Amino acid sequence: MSKRVRLEDIAKECGVTKGLVSRSLAGKYNVGDEKRNLIMQKAVELGYDFNKLRTKKTKNSSVVVIVSQTILLKEDFWQPILKNMYATLNRVSIKMEYFVFDSTNIDLASVKALKSNPCIAFVIFHQNPDVIFKELKKFNKPIVEVDPKYMHYTGVTQIKYSNYTSIYEATQKLIDYGHKTICFYGSDSHSYSFRERHEGFLSCIDNNKEKGIRGVSILFDNSSLQYSDNEMLIKALNKNKDITAIICANDIVALNAYKVIKGLGKQIPEDYSIIGFDNVSSGKYSYPTLSTFNVPREQIGDEIGLYIARLRQEGKPQYSEFTIRCDFIERGSITKLN
């Protein structure tokens, strides 16, 4: 039987006080970002039981954030959303609680125990496995899915990014820059957002086919979360010598493509223009800097908080989905052709 991890254990590992650990893990953002991220990561590493953070019944409103350990460790992407969501909810006296699960070993009993939680809604971040979703549906409370990995469609509010329209825009920009053969590099099976991005690419290619524009889809299996298939990309580029631009499903895929292209002795953007999606920090420091679409994380956190506040006031969900616009950031990885 493994040792129960206490707040004191996390505090000792991080060199902070027990009180600071408690505030950080409870989602209270009156803690510095660097310390909070360190504490959150160490808690996940040590195997802390986040379900102990659930509060007792209270007259105050609360919302339960359901999130995987993997998501919590992706500080660069998800923490700004959670931080702004907390701040917005706090302004309207709605508490934010965490339910953290291990996606490789979901504790169904703990999920079922959420039924007794007096919260006004559940918010699920990205990873939304069926086993959790089906239980939440039984509780007859509003469910909000943020960037859902899988689409359930029934009785939920989905907050998505402008995946389709953004990649349509990216494809059109490359066409306007003189590129005739453009490829999409990603994985349809990885998530709904990846598939929507691919569909935006295909639609733009189809609408420009009379101009002689050709699209190539390079789709890999991402079940092991490697975000690349180097062999597949090399084979496709060697087979399609006329490809001059690559649109990638996200920035991680794009940065992995950088390595392959440079390994082939080719240059970016002279030989291949590349566009990603998400605007992760590593893309700003790549060489050349990566063109991408910015996911406005702070705005998303605010929008979730405001939507939950409206839920409390109106008593029922008002939308089945809404889409957050992601604007294009042009950097050094794309160029116009002569």
KOLLOBA-667589 format. One line per 8 residues: number of its first residue (from 1); for each residue x, y, z of N, C-alpha, C. Coordinates in steps of 0.001 Angstrom, whole numbers, plus 500000, padded with zeros to 6 digits. Last residue first. Layout:
N
NUM> X,Y,Z,X,Y,Z,X,Y,Z | ...
//
This chain:
338
338> 508238,533835,444571,508335,534741,443423,507343,534321,442352 | 506350,533388,447583,507135,532842,446480,507150,533846,445333 | 506697,534595,450906,506036,534678,449611,506956,534062,448560 | 507013,532479,453843,507500,533488,452900,506660,533477,451649 | 507253,531613,457330,506584,531573,456027,507115,532697,455145 | 508625,531924,459727,508590,530583,459131,507823,530499,457814 | 508677,534329,461166,509683,534085,460132,509582,532774,459390 | 505181,535077,461555,506577,535231,461966,507482,534791,460820
330> 501960,536107,462194,502930,535809,461142,504340,536101,461643 | 499375,534853,463819,500614,535567,464132,501643,535172,463072 | 495834,535015,463680,497086,534577,463076,498248,535470,463507 | 493594,534393,466444,494164,535251,465397,495536,534764,464944 | 490787,532639,467161,492243,532569,467311,492879,533330,466140 | 487716,533038,468852,488531,533327,467676,490019,533284,468023 | 485835,530506,470275,486774,531594,470566,487665,531803,469345 | 482451,529594,470059,483796,529483,469493,484613,530726,469791
322> 480096,527635,471895,480560,528896,471347,482043,528797,471045 | 477151,525547,472147,478590,525731,471946,478880,527194,471611 | 474675,525754,473188,475198,524398,473027,476695,524443,472749 | 473608,528104,475701,474270,527786,474437,474675,526311,474396 | 472484,528346,478181,471895,529135,477105,472483,528794,475729 | 471633,526156,480886,472563,526569,479829,471835,527314,478715 | 469845,527586,483706,470030,526550,482697,470974,527061,481607 | 469781,529677,485544,469319,528365,485963,469476,527250,484946
314> 470580,532288,485439,469470,531888,484580,468964,530475,484854 | 472661,532510,487344,471576,533485,487322,470349,532965,486570 | 474364,530406,486781,473803,530526,488123,472577,531445,488110 | 474988,531037,484131,474308,529770,484455,473632,529861,485811 | 476438,533346,484437,475116,533414,483803,474306,532157,484080 | 478717,532216,485617,477945,533212,486365,476540,533354,485777 | 479620,530668,483498,479167,529999,484724,478318,530955,485562 | 480357,532740,481774,479290,531813,481378,478723,531076,482595
306> 482444,533928,483147,481228,534700,482897,480060,533792,482532 | 484330,531788,483096,483828,532328,484358,482526,533087,484189 | 484747,531555,480334,484200,530429,481092,483589,530923,482394 | 485844,534074,479780,484577,533684,479164,483931,532515,479904 | 488289,534002,481213,487255,534989,481550,485893,534551,481030 | 489578,531930,479819,489297,531788,481241,488211,532746,481692 | 489760,533174,477304,488978,531944,477447,488606,531728,478912 | 491501,535261,477856,490130,535561,477453,489232,534343,477633
298> 493841,533805,478381,493244,534630,479433,491784,534940,479121 | 494297,532541,475861,494025,531765,477064,493343,532582,478160 | 493753,532654,472775,493723,533702,473809,493333,533124,475170 | 495967,531163,470749,494798,530787,471546,494754,531759,472719 | 497197,532292,467698,497191,532513,469134,495880,532050,469752 | 498747,530359,465277,497506,531016,465695,497490,531103,467208 | 501943,531086,463663,500987,530257,464391,499679,531010,464603 | 505334,530797,462722,504034,531415,462464,502950,530497,463025
290> 508213,530630,464716,507103,529897,464117,505857,530754,463945 | 511447,531852,463803,510290,531882,464700,509051,531361,463972 | 513660,529435,462200,513066,530757,462384,511856,530689,463325 | 514061,528747,465531,514684,529459,464412,514355,528745,463109 | 512044,529496,468458,512587,528597,467446,513295,529422,466366 | 510764,531109,470202,512225,531078,470301,512853,530082,469331 | 508111,530806,469843,508633,532180,469752,510158,532192,469696 | 507667,528154,470357,507599,528598,468972,508156,529990,468775
282> 507668,527967,473104,508844,527458,472386,508846,527896,470924 | 505111,528884,473896,506276,529749,474068,507490,529275,473266 | 502497,528342,471483,503233,527952,472682,504554,528728,472718 | 500317,528847,469601,501215,529893,470100,501852,529515,471433 | 498413,527293,468256,498406,527309,469732,499255,528429,470313 | 499819,525988,465309,498581,526436,465975,498793,526288,467480 | 501921,526669,462436,501423,525828,463519,500107,526359,464073 | 503386,526582,459211,502453,527245,460123,501983,526240,461166
274> 506138,527068,457024,505469,526235,458035,504593,527104,458934 | 507581,526698,453788,506927,527573,454760,506142,526695,455730 | 510537,525322,452620,509191,525016,453115,508734,526103,454079 | 512755,526698,451593,512275,525478,450927,510849,525118,451343 | 512787,529085,453141,513215,529098,451738,512708,527884,450961 | 512197,529489,455815,511083,529174,454908,511479,529053,453440 | 513976,526555,456207,512674,527160,456485,512911,528677,456565 | 515804,524276,454104,515700,525492,454893,514237,525925,455054
266> 517255,520925,454232,516403,521964,453667,516284,523135,454637 | 518447,518655,455153,519302,519670,454553,518527,520795,453895 | 516916,516978,456534,516981,516721,455093,517872,517728,454377 | 516959,518126,459007,517703,516887,458822,517845,516509,457361 | 515180,520181,458600,516587,520540,458744,517481,519314,458575 | 512867,518581,458531,513242,519391,457368,514720,519779,457427 | 512821,517482,461122,512877,516619,459938,513399,517405,458737 | 512632,519765,462723,513780,518870,462866,513946,517988,461638
258> 510148,520844,461927,511392,521617,461771,512602,520677,461754 | 508371,518943,462874,508611,519005,461428,509873,519810,461120 | 508377,519663,465537,508933,518357,465165,509221,518304,463671 | 507066,522072,465254,508460,522090,465702,509139,520749,465472 | 504513,521140,464437,505315,522011,463569,506786,521997,463962 | 503650,519712,466661,503808,519009,465388,504716,519831,464469 | 503511,521894,468398,504421,520783,468702,504698,519981,467443 | 501522,523513,467261,502914,523974,467281,503904,522843,467561
250> 499312,521463,465213,499614,522382,466322,501105,522713,466312 | 499053,520563,462590,497883,520525,463472,498079,521348,464729 | 500570,522627,460039,500630,521585,461056,499462,521707,462035 | 501150,523044,456686,500312,523508,457788,500209,522368,458791 | 503786,523739,454597,503228,522717,455481,502429,523399,456585 | 504842,524295,451217,504316,524802,452490,503660,523669,453264 | 505610,523145,448900,506410,524301,449342,505937,524851,450683 | 505772,520241,446964,505279,520849,448213,506210,521990,448615
242> 506909,518955,444822,506377,520292,444576,505791,520945,445820 | 507602,516404,445457,508685,517391,445408,508179,518822,445235 | 506387,514037,446956,505733,515236,446434,506742,516394,446444 | 508177,512158,447903,507240,511768,446841,506625,512990,446170 | 509492,513501,449909,510279,512962,448793,509396,512594,447606 | 507370,514050,451597,508099,515166,450995,508939,514698,449800 | 506601,511450,452353,505655,512316,451641,506372,513459,450938 | 508909,510540,453696,508420,509825,452517,507501,510716,451681
234> 509000,512357,455826,510107,512288,454869,509655,511638,453566 | 506590,511687,457148,506791,513024,456605,507890,513021,455544 | 507059,509031,457909,505930,509343,457031,506117,510710,456375 | 509250,509361,459613,509387,508535,458418,508287,508859,457407 | 508163,510923,461696,509249,511429,460856,509366,510680,459537 | 505464,511765,462895,505883,510499,462289,506926,510885,461261 | 504246,513323,465921,505030,513301,464682,505116,511875,464159 | 503322,513210,468550,503062,514393,467747,503953,514477,466501
226> 503287,511198,470374,504609,511626,469916,504515,512865,469018 | 501141,509825,471594,501387,511247,471865,502798,511706,471494 | 500361,507368,470818,501426,507398,471817,501876,508833,472133 | 498489,507982,468877,498027,507321,470101,499085,507312,471196 | 498618,509180,466405,499210,509888,467542,498812,509264,468880 | 499359,508318,463184,498732,507789,464398,499409,508448,465602 | 499154,510968,460702,499835,509911,461442,499008,509463,462655 | 498750,512216,457505,498060,511937,458764,498699,510746,459467
218> 499029,514519,455273,499945,513565,455905,499423,513326,457314 | 497541,515519,452316,497301,515258,453740,498268,514195,454242 | 497927,518094,450012,498405,516757,450401,498179,516603,451899 | 496369,519968,447407,496580,519693,448825,497025,518270,449064 | 496916,522387,444846,496837,520972,445248,497140,520823,446730 | 495557,524705,442569,496087,524453,443915,495880,522986,444275 | 494513,525630,440228,495612,524672,440151,496258,524383,441487 | 492318,527103,440506,493560,527860,440331,494773,526940,440217
210> 490385,525317,441109,490377,525827,439740,491611,526673,439445 | 490731,524920,443833,491259,523907,442910,491284,524391,441458 | 489841,526375,445946,490864,527001,445092,491389,526054,444008 | 488135,524877,447424,487607,526131,446882,488598,526855,445975 | 489850,522844,448257,488766,522534,447314,488235,523808,446652 | 491428,524224,450092,492048,523628,448903,490983,523387,447835 | 489467,524798,452010,490135,525885,451296,490796,525379,450015 | 488792,522201,452866,487778,523069,452278,488410,524191,451468
202> 491179,521258,453965,490602,520590,452793,489588,521481,452080 | 491461,523041,456181,492476,522944,455117,491879,522379,453838 | 489220,522377,457700,489382,523746,457202,490381,523802,456053 | 489851,519719,458302,488691,519997,457457,488745,521419,456894 | 492020,520060,460019,492219,519369,458744,491072,519675,457782 | 490688,521266,462121,491742,521999,461421,492017,521378,460056 | 489015,519195,462958,488421,520432,462439,489453,521242,461649 | 490962,517404,463903,490144,517031,462753,489488,518264,462126
194> 491963,518779,466114,492869,518437,465012,492062,518134,463748 | 489624,518842,467677,490206,520098,467193,491159,519842,466026 | 489211,516173,468332,488245,516833,467460,488829,518125,466885 | 492267,514242,468158,491260,515035,468859,490337,515687,467842 | 493517,512093,466737,494028,512581,468016,492967,513335,468815 | 492674,511404,464210,492176,510593,465328,492596,511137,466698 | 494004,513061,462440,492552,513203,462598,492032,512497,463839 | 496950,514616,462744,496333,513329,463088,494846,513534,463341
186> 499256,516200,460425,498592,516058,461715,497996,514686,461909 | 499795,518454,457984,500513,517430,458742,499896,517336,460130 | 498918,519306,454754,498488,519351,456152,499138,518182,456856 | 500661,521078,452135,500243,519861,452833,499780,520179,454254 | 500352,522502,448900,500421,522709,450352,499994,521430,451033 | 501296,523898,446000,501084,522583,446618,501380,522708,448109 | 501542,526656,445574,500618,525881,444748,500311,524503,445326 | 501982,529852,446930,502199,528413,447101,501120,527626,446360
178> 501525,532601,446877,502072,531952,445689,502327,530468,445809 | 500210,533826,448870,501662,534034,448851,502340,533271,447704 | 497695,532816,448602,497905,534209,448188,499390,534550,448111 | 498226,530362,449803,497859,530405,448384,498101,531813,447841 | 498655,531219,452403,499758,530584,451684,499489,530570,450179 | 496071,532177,452976,497221,533088,453018,498395,532511,452236 | 494559,529842,452845,494337,530898,451858,495514,531880,451825 | 495564,528522,455092,495724,527930,453764,495566,528981,452680
170> 494712,530243,457118,496143,529975,456926,496411,529431,455529 | 491906,530091,456851,492593,531369,456663,494074,531161,456381 | 491554,527431,457570,491116,527879,456240,491854,529174,455896 | 492431,527644,460171,493271,526912,459219,492842,527179,457781 | 490289,529217,461197,491681,529670,461293,492568,528965,460279 | 487977,527703,460761,488144,528982,460059,489585,529477,460095 | 488520,525391,462413,488206,525291,460983,488530,526596,460262 | 489076,526506,465026,489960,525564,464346,489763,525562,462831
162> 488601,528520,467076,488228,528668,465660,489133,527792,464789 | 487848,526390,469903,488642,527406,469228,488220,527459,467760 | 484990,525972,472134,485986,525522,471163,486767,526707,470609 | 483050,524737,474539,483834,525940,474252,485004,525512,473370 | 479873,523367,474738,481247,523161,474284,481897,524506,473951 | 477619,522205,477013,478087,523418,476348,479547,523224,476000 | 475461,519331,476563,476623,520002,477129,476842,521325,476394 | 473522,517536,475436,473299,518199,476712,474501,518864,477348
154> 475516,515702,473323,474221,515726,474004,474285,516458,475338 | 478203,515771,472203,477073,516458,471584,475822,516620,472445 | 480688,514667,472443,479554,513911,472960,478212,514471,472485 | 483821,514401,471011,482552,515107,470945,481413,514205,471416 | 486982,514622,472665,485966,513818,471989,484636,514555,472044 | 488258,516871,473651,489031,515916,472849,488092,515037,472035 | 487032,520190,473796,486822,518753,474028,487630,517872,473082 | 487552,522909,474856,488373,522249,473835,488254,520731,473951
146> 485692,522265,477663,486614,523236,477078,487571,522515,476136 | 482385,521736,478429,483598,521076,477951,484458,522113,477222 | 480182,521853,481086,480893,522687,480106,482178,521961,479727 | 477062,520855,482185,478424,520415,481903,479002,521323,480822 | 474547,521168,484711,475207,521669,483502,476652,521187,483397 | 473236,518065,486000,473776,519403,486224,474459,519865,484939 | 472435,515344,486243,471499,516390,485807,471938,517800,486204 | 473937,513136,486741,473734,514050,487870,472791,515206,487531
138> 474425,511701,484480,473406,511167,485392,473059,512167,486494 | 476571,512963,483322,475255,513152,482713,474137,512686,483638 | 478697,511942,484797,478280,513329,485012,476887,513584,484447 | 478899,509358,483672,478507,509530,485072,477995,510946,485329 | 479716,509962,481067,478454,509237,481289,477970,509359,482727 | 482238,511207,481500,481121,511957,480928,479774,511280,481212 | 483827,509110,482452,483525,510257,483307,482289,510991,482800 | 483842,507378,480296,483505,506843,481616,483178,507964,482600
130> 484724,508929,478107,483318,508508,478206,482936,508074,479611 | 486980,511638,478907,486681,510228,478618,485222,509874,478884 | 488141,514292,478057,486786,514050,478557,486353,512617,478268 | 490552,516633,478007,490401,515183,478119,489072,514875,478816 | 489468,519566,478111,490064,518803,477013,489832,517292,477132 | 488142,519965,481172,489174,520517,480312,489765,519450,479392 | 484877,520516,482256,485868,519498,481888,486850,520103,480894 | 483017,521621,484891,483778,522100,483734,484886,521092,483459
122> 479758,521456,486217,481045,520791,486052,481713,521368,484798 | 477766,523506,488474,478158,523006,487158,479485,522274,487239 | 477197,524066,491070,476191,524468,490084,476514,523948,488694 | 477744,521624,493731,478169,522599,492730,477039,522935,491752 | 477537,519871,495904,476483,520868,495679,476795,521903,494610 | 478163,516429,495406,478745,517774,495445,477674,518805,495106 | 477172,513940,495043,476769,514626,496278,477339,516033,496381 | 478400,513118,492704,476946,513326,492704,476492,514122,493922
114> 480976,512433,493060,480713,513825,492703,479218,514146,492720 | 481110,509731,493313,480937,510500,494549,480675,511984,494282 | 481766,508876,490781,480372,508727,491225,480095,509563,492476 | 484526,509364,490901,483688,510090,489940,482227,510050,490384 | 485305,507515,492796,485470,508944,493090,484631,509798,492156 | 484751,505176,491380,484052,505435,492645,484137,506912,493018 | 486555,505240,489260,485133,505443,488999,484347,505756,490265 | 489488,506427,488653,488815,505915,489841,487317,506217,489718
106> 491337,505579,485829,490280,506426,486372,489569,505727,487531 | 494186,505466,484719,493563,504611,485736,492487,505413,486467 | 495065,507252,482906,495434,505855,482664,494776,504898,483655 | 494290,509719,483828,493637,509222,482622,493981,507779,482311 | 493547,510492,486982,494632,509860,486239,494006,509206,485017 | 491999,513635,487822,491995,512197,487584,493232,511757,486813 | 490789,516005,490101,491898,515617,489226,491913,514099,489073 | 488698,518475,490611,488647,517016,490654,489673,516551,489636
98> 488720,521544,492431,489355,520641,491481,488932,519196,491724 | 486543,524414,492566,487140,523223,493160,487738,522352,492060 | 485842,527735,493076,486328,526782,492084,487030,525634,492796 | 482961,529675,494014,484194,528964,494339,484550,527974,493225 | 481787,532816,493320,481632,531404,492973,482970,530719,493215 | 481703,535654,493541,481532,534773,494717,481150,533336,494350 | 482492,537084,491412,481044,536926,491580,480729,535893,492676 | 485235,537000,491548,484593,538320,491584,483086,538227,491796
90> 485755,534310,491176,485947,534875,492507,485247,536228,492642 | 485436,534021,488436,484464,533397,489339,484536,534013,490734 | 487733,535425,487603,486399,535876,487197,485330,535305,488116 | 489800,533904,488749,489661,535323,489090,488265,535834,488761 | 489416,531370,487530,489311,531533,488986,489039,532987,489358 | 489949,532072,484874,488643,531519,485239,488410,531689,486741 | 492597,532800,485035,491600,533826,484743,490186,533352,485043 | 493734,530254,485695,493956,531430,486532,492883,532494,486301
82> 492998,528592,483593,492506,528306,484941,492633,529530,485840 | 494437,529840,481520,492980,529705,481437,492395,529505,482829 | 497109,529603,482378,496506,530938,482213,494979,530896,482125 | 497359,526687,482411,497329,527468,483649,496786,528891,483470 | 497507,525556,479805,496252,525530,480555,496210,526438,481772 | 500139,526067,478597,498880,526180,477870,497672,526393,478781 | 502225,525852,480394,502277,526903,479385,500912,527126,478751 | 501725,523524,481897,501593,524853,482498,501451,525953,481448
74> 500746,520709,481891,500985,521556,480720,500782,523010,481114 | 499939,519462,484166,501380,519580,483961,501723,520444,482748 | 497212,519342,483923,497787,520216,484948,499276,520431,484749 | 496961,517361,481960,496607,518743,481643,497250,519704,482642 | 497685,515072,483413,498463,515483,482244,498213,516937,481899 | 495656,514779,485276,496990,515127,485747,497848,515655,484598 | 492612,516285,484009,493555,515180,484157,494891,515680,484693 | 489775,517743,485608,490973,517889,484790,491917,516717,485040
66> 487022,519558,486335,487475,518173,486172,488610,518167,485158 | 485983,521827,488606,486824,521708,487418,487369,520285,487371 | 482914,522688,489838,483960,521676,489929,484676,521576,488586 | 481830,525631,491459,481914,524877,490218,483071,523901,490365 | 479486,527007,493826,480794,526479,493456,480683,525764,492114 | 477942,529394,496009,477980,528633,494770,479398,528125,494517 | 477466,529029,499571,478039,529714,498425,478038,528803,497199 | 476707,527308,501475,475647,528103,500877,476162,528837,499635
58> 478229,524052,501196,478245,525450,501582,477118,526188,500891 | 479678,520981,502092,478540,521706,501550,478515,523124,502108 | 483302,521041,501910,482044,520620,502485,480916,521447,501886 | 485353,520657,498926,484899,521309,500136,483609,520716,500652 | 487972,518658,497810,486563,519023,497679,486024,519542,499001 | 490496,517751,498217,490310,519195,498217,488849,519602,498133 | 490666,515089,497887,490535,515549,499267,490267,517047,499341 | 491244,514732,495254,489832,514652,495627,489605,515084,497075
50> 493951,514643,494890,493296,515949,494760,491837,515913,495209 | 496318,513018,496388,494905,512762,496108,494160,514096,496090 | 499578,513001,494911,498629,513576,495875,497188,513329,495438 | 501847,511981,493614,500622,511184,493684,499630,511688,494708 | 504115,513371,493083,504108,512579,494321,502864,511705,494456 | 503387,514680,490699,504509,513733,490699,504472,512813,491924 | 501357,516380,491614,501049,515324,490640,502129,514254,490658 | 502859,518022,493305,501733,517265,493842,501360,516105,492918
42> 504630,519199,491507,505165,518297,492523,504054,517442,493121 | 502838,520791,490018,503597,519733,489362,504126,518722,490379 | 501901,522550,491996,500967,521700,491274,501693,520515,490636 | 504307,523828,492751,503543,523047,493731,502601,522077,493040 | 505010,525123,490339,505932,524176,490970,505183,523249,491923 | 502793,526801,489994,503062,525755,489005,503998,524688,489562 | 503110,528459,492253,501895,527654,492093,502123,526507,491115 | 505582,529706,491755,505416,528838,492927,504222,527901,492746
34> 504914,531124,489383,506029,530175,489395,505904,529190,490548 | 502716,532764,490141,502575,531739,489109,503668,530673,489183 | 502027,533324,493621,502807,533598,492416,502746,532443,491437 | 498686,533424,494722,499987,532768,494828,500727,533078,493532 | 495973,533704,494688,496775,534721,495356,498129,534122,495698 | 494340,531755,493567,495407,532305,492742,496095,533528,493345 | 493362,528705,494609,493376,530108,495012,494596,530776,494396 | 493201,526000,494220,492852,526865,493108,492816,528327,493466
26> 494128,524352,496118,492690,524641,496180,492251,525592,495080 | 496833,524394,495742,496096,523221,495280,494593,523434,495290 | 497477,526906,496919,497781,526617,495516,496922,525481,494983 | 496711,526644,499582,496081,527671,498744,496289,527382,497266 | 498402,524522,500391,496946,524401,500483,496247,525397,499575 | 500942,525664,500031,500560,524477,499268,499038,524339,499230 | 500815,527662,501942,500976,528038,500539,500576,526875,499629 | 500625,526131,504283,499531,527023,503901,499590,527419,502437
18> 503112,524897,504394,501933,524076,504176,500758,524927,503714 | 505673,526784,502642,504842,526466,503807,503659,525591,503420 | 508389,525300,500705,507413,526356,501006,506603,525938,502230 | 509983,523407,499379,510611,524421,500206,509706,525599,500504 | 508993,521277,498007,509031,522552,497290,509727,523666,498078 | 509096,519208,499846,509740,519027,498546,509941,520353,497822 | 507528,520309,501902,508940,519999,502134,509700,519886,500814 | 505015,520446,500682,505666,521674,501160,507166,521457,501335
10> 504463,517751,500307,504631,518613,499131,505378,519881,499520 | 504253,516977,502972,505230,516338,502099,505520,517203,500877 | 502128,518486,503930,503460,518708,504499,504555,518129,503596 | 499990,517370,502632,500397,518716,502238,501806,519021,502731 | 500822,513880,501973,500222,514975,502750,500696,516324,502213 | 500120,510820,500552,500873,512062,500390,500133,513194,501097 | 500325,507657,501940,499441,508776,501658,500267,510066,501625 | 502221,505082,500384,502102,506064,501461,501200,507217,501036
2> 500647,502155,499039,501488,503342,498929,501202,504331,500048 | 500851,498801,500000,500000,500000,500000,500887,501249,500000
//
